[in-house]
Amino acid sequence: MVDASPITAVLGPTNTGKTHRAIERMLSHDSGMIGLPLRLLAREVYDRVTTRVGEARVALVTGEEKRVPRRPDYWVCTVEAMPVDLEVDFLAIDEIQLAAHDQRGHVFTERLLLSRGRRETWFLGADTMRPLVAELVPTASIVQHPRLSRLASAGAGKLSRLPPRSAVVAFSTPQVYEIAERLRAQRGGAAVVLGALSPRTRNAQVALFQSGEVDYLVATDAIGMGLNLDVRHVAFAALRKFDGRAVRDLDPAELAQIAGRAGRHLADGTFGTVAPLSLPDGVAAAIEAHRFPPVRRLLWRSSELDMSSIDALLGSLRARPRARSLRLVDDAEDTAALARLAEDPEVRARARGEEAVGLLWEVCRIPDFRKLLFESHVALLAEIYGQLSGPSAALDAGWMAARVAEIDEVGGDIDTLITRIASIRTWTYISNHARWVRDAAAWQERTRAIEDRLSDALHERLVQRFVERGGGAARRLRAASGARSSPGARREEAEPPAVAEGHPFAPIAALRARLAPGPAAPAPEDDRARWVEALVGAPHERFSVDVGGRIFDGERLLGQLARGPTLLLPDVRLAALEDLGAGARSRVLRRLVAFARDLVEALLAPLRAPEVRALPAAARGIVYQLEQGLGTAAARDAEEQVAELAPEGRALLAAHGIEVGERVLYVQPLLRRGALERRLALCAAWFDRGRVPACPPPGAVSMAVAKGVDPRAYAAIGYPVFGTRALRADVAERVLRALASGEPAERLSGWMGCPAREAPRVAASLLG
């Protein structure tokens, strides 16, 4: 592929601001797309971008979630889900070193070789990719930034002596559970992060840690890919992992990726091991210096697939790369599923012709989220393909409902809930293929609701098992009084070991079991957590804002629009949410800031339509002036642009409701009642208290100018000041035309909505 636009490879260690720089660069363009390695990370970046520009301009696309507004400018995606045929000005791929990953690498390699932005392309990743990027993308400029904080080895330490704000990393679920239970007994509890957690559960667990409710986090390498946490120390409890095929040692670069979670931004961090484990010789020094052997080969698969038959497709999937630095992926899950289904005579009979083979390949690409028996996954794919290739060309609603209903059960232990969440992800993925299911939106809502319920139940189970209720507050009280927790007391609180029937102590154990309290009922904070999750995932229609800039959820006050960098970028100040923890408050604040951005975007939609953006320069200058004034501008402030405006440009503006008057430029749709109230809300945030006009009565064409009110605030709501009155913009131009034709001012007082005695002063100001 010929690289027509500049390509930049931003390579280096963790915490160098690579993703942050890419987001900022993307937002400097009119359109852009960023591909991220994890669904969780995509959601985190989506939250950051929507906080800047609102949700109306940003699409989120992952395998299981698609939030695509009517006209998105920016796309935040997982790498596999990127709509590669969509042209955007800026394109970025994060964690490009995953091109060497055995299962997913070929997708990252394909993006590296073929995906480009119209104006600019960025690849972000580890410095180990430098030689291969230089070889495969020779036109790329390679840039490196220093780590923002220092990462130092702290050696080995006992679990009981880990400093607060530590993350303990293990590579198996049983070991994560065992460590979390020990931390509960010794230190009051821990949050748990596993790759199998849903975003909702992960967010709730992280909120426990971020808010200080617990001081420890136990995680797998799921925290290694860019999730921003307030971690000061990373302790490895294991150095080997099962990678899907075999148990192997982690290489130093993988360890560095995880250790780099310690210390964010300018805060230094440390890493080490849980004694008696220790890092191999030289690994700690390599991590501190960020020096690792370069990646030698990337995984590859042909992007030119032959859909003429199953065998042709398999042949193209097995085509060998020409470059020696590329290696064919030989055990991809989707290819293995296709090969297995190709042995089924019924599937072969149905998969004839390009369309049928293409559908089969789409079905084979349904991920095996459950990771149980591969044969079970293939059997499900065969059933799905059979229905989709049948007469109805869609999945049977009753069959799908029965499969989904089996999963919709919030009882069970942690592992059971994790398995159900994995299962519902399959159906969420399927429901996001609108051609496969009838009433896809309803299915998407249903599967998402089930995942939310399962996620809430899983979070409760995790808290019940791994967090001492009130642990954070209790520890702070004990620290303040100088008391120390008693490990022995904690052991007494733990569940006693089971006693076999017939044992001499069995009657005592039975009596103790009968007298023991039952499972604790969900604490109020669990209800609050569910409310927060529902709130942050709610559509904008759930929220309302009054003319004073107060934001409500129904009758409940959530926050207040506050002065931001500009009139068009208000901040939000939370109100009456003191009962929420810091992590939950942060997430609610992000949601309300995104709502505020979309409030502005919806208000100014007539000025931001694609056709308006394509207008000539003079017309765009007028549009800019109108944006800055929330839909109103003084003609004298745009004299140069108005003078250059051709008749056809004026006609195009008028076609979009934009009027270029003698004294006032205004947008007719923004004078309607709903728009007026949103303009008042934004003015309440920007102008000093007491300098904002009252809301004019419905149908009012003017208002008396109140003492102390900023004249710019009147103009910003569409009522510029002329003399003693603030006249609605369209009325001001109508009165001006009548005055120019010789109509006496006194006879126009009704038009002006003012007493006859005031009319001459208003007229003089209009004519002046």
C-alpha positions in Angstrom: 0.0 0.0 0.0 1.3 3.5 -0.9 1.3 5.7 2.2 0.0 9.0 1.0 -0.4 10.6 4.5 2.2 11.0 7.3 2.7 8.0 9.5 4.0 8.3 13.0 5.0 5.4 15.3 5.0 6.5 18.9 7.0 3.8 20.7 8.2 3.5 24.2 7.6 2.2 27.7 4.3 2.6 29.7 3.3 5.9 31.2 4.8 8.0 28.4 1.4 9.5 27.5 1.1 7.7 24.2 -2.7 7.1 24.3 -3.3 10.6 25.7 -1.3 12.2 22.9 -3.1 10.1 20.3 -6.5 11.2 21.7 -5.5 14.9 21.7 -4.2 14.5 18.1 -7.4 12.8 17.0 -9.5 15.6 18.4 -7.5 18.2 16.6 -8.8 16.7 13.3 -12.4 16.9 12.0 -12.7 13.1 12.2 -10.8 10.2 13.5 -10.7 6.6 14.7 -8.6 4.9 17.4 -8.3 1.1 17.7 -7.7 -0.3 21.2 -6.7 -3.8 22.4 -9.4 -4.3 25.0 -13.2 -3.7 25.3 -12.5 -2.3 28.8 -9.9 0.2 27.5 -12.1 1.2 24.6 -14.9 2.1 27.0 -12.4 4.1 29.1 -11.2 6.0 26.1 -14.8 6.5 24.9 -15.6 8.0 28.3 -12.7 10.4 28.0 -13.5 11.5 24.5 -17.2 12.0 25.2 -16.3 14.1 28.2 -14.5 16.4 25.8 -16.9 16.5 22.8 -20.1 14.9 23.9 -21.7 11.5 23.0 -23.4 12.8 19.8 -20.1 13.1 18.0 -18.5 9.8 19.2 -19.1 6.2 18.3 -18.2 3.2 20.4 -17.8 -0.1 18.5 -16.7 -3.4 20.1 -17.8 -6.9 19.4 -20.5 -6.7 22.1 -21.4 -3.0 22.1 -22.2 -0.5 19.4 -23.1 3.0 20.3 -23.2 4.8 17.0 -24.9 8.2 16.9 -26.4 9.6 13.7 -23.3 11.5 12.6 -20.3 10.6 14.6 -17.0 12.4 13.9 -14.9 10.1 16.1 -14.8 6.3 16.4 -13.4 4.5 19.5 -13.2 0.8 18.7 -11.5 -2.5 19.7 -9.0 -3.3 17.0 -10.9 -6.3 15.7 -14.2 -4.3 15.4 -12.8 -1.3 13.6 -14.9 -0.4 10.5 -11.9 -0.5 8.2 -13.8 0.7 5.1 -14.7 4.0 6.8 -12.4 6.9 5.8 -11.4 9.3 8.6 -8.8 12.1 8.8 -6.9 10.5 11.7 -6.3 6.9 12.5 -4.5 5.3 15.4 -3.8 1.8 16.6 -2.8 1.3 20.2 -0.5 -1.5 21.6 0.8 -2.4 18.2 3.2 -4.9 19.7 0.3 -7.2 20.0 1.0 -8.0 16.3 3.2 -10.7 17.7 0.4 -12.3 19.7 -0.3 -15.9 18.8 -4.1 -15.5 18.5 -4.8 -11.9 17.8 -1.6 -10.8 16.2 -2.7 -11.1 12.6 -5.4 -8.4 13.1 -2.9 -5.9 14.5 -0.4 -6.8 11.6 -3.2 -6.2 9.1 -3.9 -2.7 10.6 -0.2 -1.9 10.6 0.2 -2.8 6.9 -3.2 -1.5 5.5 -5.1 0.9 7.8 -4.5 4.6 7.2 -6.0 7.9 7.9 -6.6 10.4 5.1 -4.4 13.0 6.8 -2.5 11.2 9.5 -1.8 7.8 11.0 -0.3 6.9 14.3 0.8 3.5 15.7 1.4 3.3 19.4 3.3 0.6 21.3 6.4 -0.8 22.9 9.9 0.2 21.7 10.5 -3.5 20.9 8.6 -2.9 17.7 11.0 -0.4 16.3 13.0 -2.7 13.9 9.8 -4.3 12.4 8.0 -0.9 12.0 11.0 0.5 10.2 11.1 -2.6 7.9 7.4 -3.0 7.2 6.4 0.7 7.2 9.5 2.4 6.0 7.8 5.8 5.6 6.9 6.0 9.3 8.6 8.5 11.5 9.5 6.9 14.8 9.0 9.1 17.9 9.8 8.2 21.5 8.9 10.1 24.7 10.4 9.6 28.1 8.4 7.9 30.8 6.7 10.6 32.9 7.7 8.9 36.2 10.4 6.7 37.6 9.8 3.0 37.9 12.1 1.3 40.5 12.5 -2.3 41.8 11.6 -2.8 45.4 12.6 -6.5 45.5 10.6 -9.2 47.3 8.3 -8.5 50.2 5.7 -10.4 52.3 2.1 -10.1 51.4 1.3 -8.9 54.9 3.7 -6.0 54.5 2.7 -4.6 51.1 2.3 -0.9 51.1 -1.2 0.6 50.6 -2.2 1.3 47.0 -0.6 -2.0 45.8 -1.7 -4.3 43.0 -0.8 -8.0 43.4 -0.6 -9.8 40.1 -1.3 -13.5 39.6 -2.0 -15.5 36.4 -4.7 -17.9 37.5 -8.1 -17.3 38.9 -7.7 -19.7 41.9 -4.5 -17.9 42.9 -6.2 -14.5 42.6 -9.0 -15.7 44.9 -6.5 -17.1 47.4 -4.5 -13.9 47.5 -7.6 -11.7 47.8 -8.8 -13.8 50.8 -5.5 -13.5 52.5 -5.6 -9.7 52.0 -9.1 -9.6 53.5 -7.9 -11.5 56.6 -4.7 -9.4 57.0 -5.6 -6.0 55.6 -9.4 -5.7 55.4 -10.0 -6.6 51.8 -9.1 -6.2 48.1 -10.7 -5.4 44.8 -10.4 -8.0 42.1 -9.8 -7.5 38.4 -10.0 -10.5 36.0 -10.0 -10.4 32.3 -13.3 -12.3 32.4 -15.1 -9.5 34.3 -17.6 -7.4 32.4 -16.9 -3.7 32.1 -19.6 -3.0 34.6 -18.1 -5.3 37.3 -14.6 -4.2 36.5 -15.6 -0.6 36.9 -17.4 -1.3 40.2 -14.3 -3.2 41.6 -11.9 -0.5 40.4 -14.2 2.1 42.1 -13.7 0.3 45.4 -9.9 0.7 45.0 -9.9 4.2 43.5 -12.1 5.6 46.3 -9.9 4.1 49.0 -12.6 1.7 50.3 -9.9 -0.9 49.9 -6.1 -0.3 49.6 -5.3 -3.4 47.6 -6.0 -4.7 44.1 -5.5 -8.3 43.1 -5.5 -8.8 39.3 -4.4 -10.9 36.4 -2.5 -9.3 33.5 -5.9 -7.7 32.6 -4.5 -4.5 34.2 -1.5 -4.4 31.9 -3.1 -2.7 28.9 -3.5 1.0 29.7 -6.2 0.9 32.3 -5.4 4.0 34.5 -5.3 3.2 38.2 -3.9 4.8 41.3 -1.4 2.1 41.8 1.9 2.9 43.5 3.4 -0.6 43.7 3.0 -3.8 41.6 3.9 -7.1 43.3 4.1 -10.3 41.2 2.8 -13.3 42.9 3.6 -15.5 39.9 5.9 -15.3 36.9 4.3 -18.0 34.7 1.0 -18.2 32.9 -1.1 -20.4 30.7 -1.3 -18.7 27.3 -4.0 -20.9 25.8 -1.6 -23.7 24.7 1.0 -24.2 27.5 2.2 -22.8 30.8 5.2 -20.6 30.1 7.4 -18.0 31.7 6.5 -14.3 31.0 9.2 -12.6 29.1 10.7 -9.4 30.6 8.8 -7.1 28.2 5.5 -8.6 29.3 6.5 -8.2 33.0 7.4 -4.5 32.2 4.0 -3.9 30.6 2.3 -4.9 33.9 4.9 -3.4 36.3 4.4 -0.1 34.4 0.9 0.3 35.9 2.8 1.5 39.1 3.2 5.2 39.1 1.0 7.2 36.9 1.6 10.6 35.3 4.3 12.3 37.4 4.0 9.9 40.5 6.9 7.4 40.8 6.1 3.7 41.2 7.8 0.5 42.4 7.5 -3.1 41.5 8.7 -6.4 43.0 7.5 -9.8 44.0 5.6 -11.5 46.8 8.2 -13.4 48.9 9.6 -16.0 48.5 9.3 -15.4 44.8 12.0 -13.3 43.1 12.6 -12.0 39.6 15.3 -13.7 37.5 18.7 -12.1 37.3 18.8 -9.0 35.2 15.0 -8.7 34.7 14.5 -6.0 37.4 17.3 -3.9 35.8 15.8 -4.4 32.3 12.4 -3.2 33.5 13.9 -0.1 35.2 15.9 0.8 32.1 13.1 -0.2 29.7 15.5 -2.3 27.6 14.2 -5.5 26.0 15.0 -7.6 23.0 13.2 -6.5 19.8 10.2 -8.4 18.4 11.5 -10.5 15.6 8.4 -11.7 13.8 4.7 -10.7 13.6 1.7 -12.9 13.0 0.0 -12.5 9.6 -2.9 -13.7 7.6 -4.0 -12.8 4.1 -6.6 -10.1 3.9 -7.5 -11.2 0.4 -9.9 -14.0 1.1 -11.5 -16.1 -1.7 -15.1 -16.7 -0.9 -15.9 -18.8 -4.0 -16.0 -22.0 -1.9 -15.1 -23.3 1.6 -11.9 -24.9 0.3 -10.9 -21.8 -1.5 -11.5 -19.8 1.7 -9.4 -22.2 3.7 -6.7 -22.1 1.1 -6.5 -18.3 1.2 -6.5 -18.3 5.0 -3.5 -20.7 4.8 -1.6 -18.6 2.2 2.0 -18.0 3.3 3.4 -14.4 3.8 6.2 -13.3 1.5 8.2 -11.3 4.1 10.5 -13.3 6.4 9.5 -11.1 9.3 5.9 -12.3 9.1 4.7 -15.7 10.3 1.4 -17.3 9.3 -1.0 -17.6 12.2 -1.6 -21.4 12.3 -4.1 -21.9 15.0 -6.6 -19.0 14.9 -9.8 -19.8 16.5 -12.0 -18.7 13.6 -10.0 -20.7 11.1 -10.1 -23.8 13.3 -13.9 -23.4 13.5 -14.2 -23.1 9.8 -12.0 -26.2 9.2 -14.2 -28.2 11.7 -17.4 -27.1 10.1 -16.1 -27.9 6.6 -16.2 -31.5 7.7 -20.0 -31.3 8.2 -21.8 -32.4 5.1 -24.9 -30.3 5.9 -22.8 -27.2 6.2 -21.0 -27.9 2.9 -24.3 -28.4 1.2 -25.5 -25.0 2.4 -22.2 -23.1 1.8 -22.3 -22.8 -2.0 -21.5 -19.5 -3.6 -19.8 -16.4 -2.4 -22.7 -15.1 -0.3 -23.2 -18.4 1.6 -19.5 -18.8 2.2 -19.1 -15.2 3.3 -22.0 -15.8 5.8 -20.3 -19.0 7.1 -17.0 -17.0 7.6 -18.9 -14.3 9.6 -20.4 -17.0 11.8 -17.0 -18.6 12.4 -15.7 -15.3 13.6 -18.1 -15.3 16.6 -15.7 -15.4 19.5 -15.7 -18.3 21.9 -16.2 -16.2 25.0 -17.1 -19.3 27.2 -13.7 -21.1 26.6 -15.2 -24.4 27.5 -15.1 -27.3 25.0 -14.2 -26.2 21.5 -16.6 -28.9 20.1 -19.4 -27.2 22.1 -18.6 -23.9 20.4 -18.5 -25.4 17.0 -21.8 -27.1 17.6 -23.3 -23.7 18.4 -21.9 -22.1 15.3 -23.3 -25.0 13.2 -26.8 -24.4 14.6 -26.5 -20.6 14.1 -25.3 -21.1 10.5 -28.1 -23.6 9.8 -30.7 -21.1 10.8 -29.1 -18.1 9.1 -28.7 -20.0 5.8 -32.3 -21.4 6.0 -35.5 -19.9 4.5 -36.0 -17.3 7.1 -32.3 -16.1 6.9 -32.6 -15.2 10.6 -32.3 -16.8 14.0 -35.4 -18.3 15.4 -36.6 -15.9 18.2 -38.0 -18.7 20.3 -34.8 -20.8 20.2 -32.7 -17.7 21.0 -35.1 -16.7 23.8 -34.7 -20.1 25.4 -30.9 -20.0 25.2 -30.8 -16.5 26.7 -33.3 -17.4 29.5 -31.0 -20.2 30.7 -28.4 -17.5 31.4 -30.7 -15.0 33.1 -30.2 -16.2 36.7 -28.3 -14.1 39.3 -27.9 -16.9 41.8 -24.7 -18.9 42.2 -21.1 -18.3 43.2 -18.5 -16.1 41.6 -17.3 -18.7 39.0 -20.9 -19.5 38.0 -21.7 -15.8 37.4 -18.5 -15.3 35.4 -19.4 -18.2 33.2 -22.9 -16.8 32.7 -21.4 -13.4 31.8 -19.2 -15.1 29.2 -22.2 -16.9 27.8 -24.4 -13.7 27.5 -21.5 -12.0 25.7 -22.0 -14.5 22.9 -25.6 -13.5 22.5 -24.8 -9.8 22.8 -22.3 -10.2 20.0 -24.9 -12.0 17.9 -27.6 -9.4 18.5 -25.3 -6.7 17.3 -25.5 -8.3 13.8 -28.7 -6.7 12.8 -29.2 -9.0 9.8 -29.1 -12.1 11.9 -32.0 -11.3 14.3 -35.3 -9.7 14.0 -35.8 -6.7 16.2 -32.1 -6.4 16.9 -32.4 -3.3 19.1 -34.7 -5.2 21.5 -32.4 -8.1 21.7 -29.4 -5.8 22.3 -31.3 -4.2 25.1 -32.3 -7.5 26.6 -28.9 -9.1 26.5 -27.3 -5.9 27.9 -29.8 -5.8 30.7 -29.0 -9.5 31.6 -25.3 -8.7 31.5 -25.9 -5.7 33.8 -27.8 -7.9 36.3 -25.2 -10.6 36.3 -22.5 -8.0 36.7 -24.2 -6.4 39.7 -24.6 -9.8 41.3 -20.9 -10.7 40.6 -19.8 -7.4 42.1 -21.8 -8.2 45.3 -20.3 -11.7 45.5 -16.8 -10.3 45.1 -17.4 -7.7 47.8 -19.0 -10.3 50.2 -16.1 -12.7 49.7 -13.0 -10.4 49.5 -13.9 -7.2 51.3 -14.6 -6.7 55.0 -17.7 -4.5 55.1 -16.8 -1.0 56.3 -13.2 -2.1 55.9 -11.8 1.2 54.7 -13.6 3.2 57.4 -12.8 0.7 60.1 -9.1 0.7 59.2 -8.9 4.4 59.3 -10.6 4.5 62.7 -8.2 1.9 64.1 -5.2 3.8 62.6 -6.4 7.0 64.2 -6.7 5.3 67.6 -3.4 3.5 67.3 -5.1 0.1 67.5 -3.9 -2.8 65.3 -6.0 -5.4 63.7 -5.7 -8.9 65.1 -5.1 -11.6 62.5 -6.3 -14.1 65.0 -9.6 -12.3 65.4 -10.0 -12.3 61.6 -9.4 -16.0 61.5 -12.2 -16.5 64.1 -14.6 -14.5 61.8 -13.8 -16.7 58.9 -16.0 -19.7 58.0 -15.0 -22.7 60.0 -13.7 -25.8 58.2 -16.2 -28.5 57.3 -16.6 -31.4 59.8 -17.4 -34.8 58.5 -20.6 -36.5 59.6 -19.9 -38.9 62.5 -16.9 -36.9 63.8 -17.0 -36.3 67.6 -17.3 -32.6 67.1 -20.0 -32.8 64.4 -22.9 -31.9 66.8 -21.0 -28.8 68.0 -20.3 -27.8 64.4 -24.0 -28.2 63.5 -25.0 -26.1 66.5 -22.6 -23.4 65.5 -23.9 -23.4 61.9 -27.5 -23.0 63.1 -26.5 -20.1 65.3 -24.3 -18.4 62.8 -25.8 -15.3 61.0 -27.0 -15.9 57.4 -25.5 -14.1 54.4 -25.5 -10.4 54.8 -28.2 -8.5 53.0 -26.9 -6.2 50.3 -25.6 -3.0 52.0 -27.0 0.4 51.0 -23.8 1.0 49.0 -24.7 -1.9 46.7 -28.0 -0.1 45.9 -26.0 3.0 45.3 -23.6 1.1 43.0 -26.5 -0.2 40.9 -28.0 3.3 40.7 -24.6 4.7 39.5 -24.2 2.0 36.9 -27.7 2.6 35.5 -27.0 6.4 35.6 -23.7 6.3 33.7 -25.1 4.0 31.0 -28.4 5.9 30.6 -29.4 7.8 27.5 -29.5 11.6 27.5 -33.3 11.5 27.7 -33.0 10.4 31.4 -31.5 13.8 32.3 -33.0 17.3 32.2 -31.5 20.8 32.8 -33.4 23.8 33.9 -32.8 27.4 32.9 -30.6 27.8 36.0 -28.2 25.1 34.7 -29.2 22.5 37.3 -29.1 18.9 36.0 -31.7 16.4 37.2 -32.4 12.7 37.1 -36.1 12.8 37.3 -36.7 14.8 40.5 -33.2 14.2 42.0 -30.7 17.0 41.7 -27.4 15.7 40.3 -25.3 18.7 39.5 -25.0 22.2 38.2 -23.5 23.5 35.0 -20.4 25.7 36.0 -18.1 28.1 34.2 -15.7 26.2 32.0 -12.9 27.3 29.5 -15.5 28.9 27.2 -19.2 29.5 26.9 -19.4 26.4 24.7 -17.5 24.2 27.1 -19.2 24.3 30.5 -17.9 22.3 33.4 -20.2 20.4 35.9 -20.2 20.7 39.7 -21.8 17.7 41.5 -24.5 18.4 44.0 -26.1 16.4 46.8 -24.1 13.2 46.1 -22.0 13.1 49.2 -23.1 9.6 50.0 -21.2 8.2 47.0 -17.5 7.2 47.1 -14.9 9.1 45.2 -14.8 6.6 42.3 -18.6 6.7 41.9 -18.6 10.5 42.0 -16.0 10.6 39.3 -18.0 8.4 37.0 -21.2 10.3 37.6 -19.3 13.6 36.9 -17.9 12.2 33.6 -21.4 11.2 32.5 -22.8 14.7 33.3 -19.9 16.4 31.5 -20.7 14.3 28.5 -24.3 15.3 28.8 -23.3 19.0 29.0 -21.2 18.6 25.8 -24.1 17.1 24.0 -26.4 19.8 25.3 -24.2 22.3 23.4 -23.9 20.0 20.4 -27.7 19.5 20.1 -28.3 23.2 20.5 -25.9 24.2 17.8 -26.8 21.3 15.4 -28.2 23.7 12.8 -24.7 25.3 12.6 -22.7 22.0 12.6 -24.5 20.1 9.8 -22.1 18.7 7.2 -23.6 21.0 4.5 -22.9 24.1 6.6 -19.3 23.0 7.2 -18.9 22.8 3.4 -19.9 26.4 2.8 -17.5 29.0 1.4 -15.0 30.7 3.8 -17.0 33.9 4.3 -20.1 31.9 5.3 -18.1 29.7 7.6 -16.8 32.8 9.3 -20.3 33.9 10.0 -21.2 30.5 11.3 -18.2 30.7 13.7 -19.4 34.0 15.0 -22.9 32.6 15.6 -21.5 29.5 17.4 -19.6 31.8 19.8 -22.8 33.7 20.6 -25.0 30.6 21.0 -26.9 31.5 17.8 -26.8 35.3 17.8 -24.1 37.8 16.7 -23.9 41.5 16.1 -23.6 42.3 12.4 -20.8 44.8 13.1 -18.6 42.0 14.5 -18.8 40.1 11.2 -18.6 43.1 8.8 -15.7 41.5 6.9 -17.3 38.2 6.4 -20.7 39.8 5.5 -19.0 42.0 2.9 -17.4 39.0 1.2 -20.6 36.9 1.3 -21.9 36.2 -2.2 -25.6 36.1 -2.9 -25.6 32.3 -3.3 -23.8 32.0 0.1 -26.4 34.1 1.7 -29.1 31.9 0.1 -27.4 28.8 1.4 -27.2 30.2 4.9 -30.9 31.1 4.7 -31.8 27.6 3.6 -30.4 26.4 7.0 -32.3 29.0 9.0 -29.3 31.3 9.3 -30.4 35.0 8.8 -27.9 37.7 7.9 -29.6 40.9 9.0 -28.5 44.5 9.0 -27.9 44.7 12.7 -28.2 41.1 13.9 -27.1 37.7 12.6 -29.2 34.9 14.1 -30.4 31.3 13.7 -34.1 31.1 13.5 -34.5 27.6 15.0 -32.5 28.7 18.1 -35.2 31.3 19.0 -37.7 28.6 19.8 -38.6 27.9 23.4 -36.6 24.7 24.0 -33.5 26.3 22.5 -34.0 29.5 24.5 -34.1 27.5 27.8 -30.9 25.6 26.9 -29.2 28.9 26.0 -30.2 30.3 29.4 -28.8 27.2 31.2 -25.4 27.8 29.4 -25.5 31.5 30.3 -26.2 30.6 33.9 -22.9 28.7 33.9 -20.8 31.3 32.1 -21.9 34.7 33.4 -21.5 35.8 37.0 -24.3 35.2 39.4 -27.0 37.9 39.1 -25.8 38.9 35.6 -28.1 36.5 33.7 -31.5 37.6 32.5 -34.7 36.0 33.7 -36.4 33.6 31.4 -38.8 35.6 29.1 -42.4 34.5 29.2 -43.5 32.3 26.3 -44.1 34.3 23.1 -42.4 37.5 24.6 -40.8 39.6 21.8 -38.8 41.8 24.2 -37.8 42.3 27.8 -37.0 45.4 29.8 -33.2 45.6 30.4 -32.7 44.7 34.1 -30.1 46.5 36.1 -26.8 44.6 36.5 -27.5 42.0 33.8 -24.7 41.6 31.3 -25.9 42.8 27.9 -23.9 39.9 26.3 -26.1 37.5 28.2 -29.2 39.0 26.6 -27.6 38.6 23.2 -26.5 35.0 24.0 -30.2 34.0 24.5 -31.3 35.7 21.3 -32.4 39.0 22.7 -29.8 41.6 21.9 -30.1 45.0 23.7 -31.3 48.1 21.9 -31.9 51.1 24.1 -34.0 50.1 27.1 -35.2 46.8 25.6 -33.8 43.4 24.8 -35.5 42.6 21.5 -35.8 39.1 20.1 -33.3 39.0 17.1 -35.9 38.4 14.4 -38.2 41.1 15.8 -35.3 43.6 15.8 -34.7 43.0 12.1 -38.4 43.2 11.3 -38.7 46.5 13.2 -35.6 47.9 11.5 -37.0 47.2 8.1 -40.2 49.0 9.0 -38.3 52.0 10.4 -36.2 52.1 7.2 -39.5 52.3 5.1 -40.6 55.3 7.1 -42.9 53.8 9.7 -43.0 56.0 12.9 -41.4 54.5 16.0 -44.5 55.0 18.1 -46.7 53.0 15.8 -44.2 50.0 16.1 -44.3 49.8 20.0 -46.6 46.8 19.7 -44.1 45.0 17.5 -41.4 45.9 20.0 -43.5 44.7 22.9 -42.8 47.9 24.9 -44.7 51.0 26.0 -45.1 53.7 23.3 -42.9 56.1 25.3 -39.9 53.7 25.1 -40.3 53.1 21.3 -38.3 56.1 20.2 -35.2 55.2 22.3 -35.3 51.6 21.0 -35.8 52.8 17.4 -32.9 55.2 17.7 -30.6 52.5 19.0 -31.7 50.2 16.2 -31.0 52.9 13.5 -27.8 54.0 15.1 
